[in-house]
């Protein structure tokens, strides 16, 4: 089960709680990436504090102050941890079970910050070399520069290079070893994996020389993200969800303007992942899995899982000439994709 704070943050993000929490800062205003304001962590009137719109975090471009809303309330509002947590829960209208401790929070915040720094470095690395295997893999699949940037994809520079960078950012070796794990050199493409309130919870890695379930692994412990629906942070509030099989498939659909799309791994939908989805009150599902025997079997299993929880779902088959959503979207258009869904729904 996802922790209370994740649902609290998600509810408050949906109501733009940043405007209440940070709105009294000088020069507070909205901007494309969220909000900006004068930073209260250092002297100076310039608006250097970036307050994210899609996750409960902030960062100062001058003094490098960073944290989440609980950190801000403790540092600037001078509240203790429990009081800050209860205040957020009250504002969200959620009764906290008081299971989220200050130690849990410190561990989660440090982990998220390390992953964000790592992913930022890896995104830079993706464009830093002309002879980049990951970039060639993505462009050969038909992705445009804008799509690749929009997906926030990165390049795996190798464990040694990544650890060296993180040490320069003053993360301890023990912390790095606890959060990250080494993967094979063939896992070149990195995919950010965010929890349901937008915090970076893990990093998926794609083997560019392989296909199928073996093509994916994680730079973090898989147990940390097993029950997180991929891209659910973008799909919260959707009464109808489109579940697609494959992380790149889901990312491309999201980039092309498909709303309410989440992704699952090739191993299929799990009960834990479904419970996380249902906690955000989705009522209906469209299932678009791989166009092969394994994908069809996974779709049938997912539909049975949904039915067992009293949920309506429709299995949508791709045209025979397409293997997955990624291939379909790169060769068709959003209008055709929408028609495919509408036609399948009418038949049910």
WOVENTA-V241262 format. One record per residue. N is the residue number from 1. D_CENTER is the distance of its C-alpha to the mean C-alpha in Angstrom with 1 decimal. Layout:
N D_CENTER
N D_CENTER
//
This chain:
1 17.1
2 14.3
3 16.1
4 17.7
5 16.2
6 12.7
7 14.5
8 16.7
9 14.2
10 12.6
11 16.2
12 17.3
13 14.6
14 15.8
15 19.2
16 18.6
17 19.9
18 19.6
19 22.8
20 24.6
21 23.4
22 23.8
23 26.2
24 29.3
25 28.5
26 30.8
27 29.6
28 26.5
29 25.4
30 22.5
31 21.2
32 18.7
33 15.9
34 16.8
35 20.0
36 22.5
37 25.3
38 27.9
39 26.6
40 28.4
41 27.9
42 30.5
43 33.5
44 33.3
45 32.9
46 30.7
47 27.2
48 25.1
49 22.5
50 19.2
51 17.5
52 14.0
53 13.8
54 10.2
55 9.8
56 13.0
57 13.9
58 16.8
59 18.4
60 22.0
61 23.0
62 26.5
63 26.5
64 22.9
65 22.5
66 18.9
67 17.6
68 16.1
69 18.3
70 20.1
71 21.1
72 22.4
73 24.4
74 26.0
75 26.8
76 27.8
77 28.7
78 30.3
79 29.1
80 28.9
81 25.7
82 26.8
83 28.1
84 24.9
85 22.9
86 25.5
87 25.6
88 21.9
89 22.4
90 25.5
91 24.0
92 21.3
93 24.1
94 22.6
95 25.0
96 23.5
97 24.9
98 25.3
99 23.7
100 21.3
101 23.5
102 23.6
103 23.3
104 20.1
105 18.8
106 20.1
107 18.7
108 15.1
109 15.5
110 17.1
111 14.5
112 11.6
113 14.1
114 15.1
115 11.8
116 11.3
117 14.9
118 14.7
119 12.0
120 14.0
121 17.1
122 15.9
123 15.0
124 18.5
125 19.9
126 18.8
127 21.3
128 23.9
129 26.0
130 27.7
131 28.1
132 24.5
133 23.9
134 20.2
135 20.8
136 23.8
137 21.9
138 19.4
139 22.3
140 24.5
141 22.1
142 22.7
143 19.6
144 20.7
145 20.1
146 18.4
147 16.0
148 15.2
149 14.7
150 12.6
151 10.2
152 10.0
153 11.5
154 13.8
155 17.0
156 17.9
157 21.1
158 22.2
159 22.0
160 25.1
161 23.9
162 20.5
163 22.3
164 24.9
165 22.6
166 21.0
167 24.5
168 25.4
169 22.8
170 24.7
171 22.5
172 24.9
173 25.4
174 25.1
175 21.7
176 20.4
177 22.0
178 20.5
179 16.8
180 17.1
181 19.1
182 21.0
183 20.5
184 23.0
185 23.6
186 23.0
187 19.2
188 18.8
189 15.6
190 12.4
191 8.9
192 6.0
193 4.1
194 2.4
195 5.4
196 7.1
197 8.3
198 5.6
199 6.9
200 6.1
201 7.4
202 8.3
203 9.2
204 10.5
205 13.8
206 15.8
207 19.6
208 21.2
209 24.4
210 23.5
211 22.4
212 21.5
213 19.7
214 21.2
215 19.4
216 16.1
217 15.8
218 13.7
219 14.5
220 14.0
221 15.6
222 14.2
223 15.5
224 12.8
225 10.1
226 12.7
227 12.5
228 8.8
229 8.5
230 6.0
231 5.0
232 7.1
233 6.2
234 8.0
235 10.5
236 11.9
237 15.6
238 16.2
239 19.3
240 18.9
241 15.9
242 16.0
243 14.8
244 15.0
245 15.4
246 13.7
247 10.3
248 12.2
249 14.0
250 11.1
251 9.9
252 13.6
253 14.3
254 11.8
255 13.4
256 16.8
257 16.5
258 15.9
259 14.8
260 13.5
261 12.1
262 9.9
263 10.3
264 12.0
265 13.7
266 17.2
267 18.7
268 17.9
269 16.9
270 17.6
271 19.2
272 16.8
273 13.7
274 16.0
275 17.1
276 13.7
277 13.6
278 17.2
279 16.8
280 15.6
281 18.8
282 18.1
283 21.6
284 21.6
285 19.8
286 20.3
287 19.8
288 19.8
289 19.9
290 21.5
291 25.1
292 26.8
293 28.4
294 25.6
295 23.1
296 25.8
297 26.3
298 22.6
299 22.7
300 25.9
301 24.6
302 21.5
303 23.9
304 26.2
305 23.5
306 22.8
307 26.5
308 27.1
309 25.0
310 26.9
311 24.2
312 25.2
313 23.7
314 24.8
315 24.5
316 24.5
317 26.2
318 25.6
319 28.9
320 30.6
321 30.3
322 26.5
323 24.6
324 21.0
325 19.0
326 18.2
327 22.0
328 22.9
329 20.9
330 22.3
331 25.8
332 25.9
333 24.5
334 22.4
335 25.7
336 26.6
337 23.2
338 23.8
339 27.4
340 26.4
341 24.4
342 27.2
343 29.9
344 28.4
345 28.0
346 31.6
347 32.9
348 31.6
//
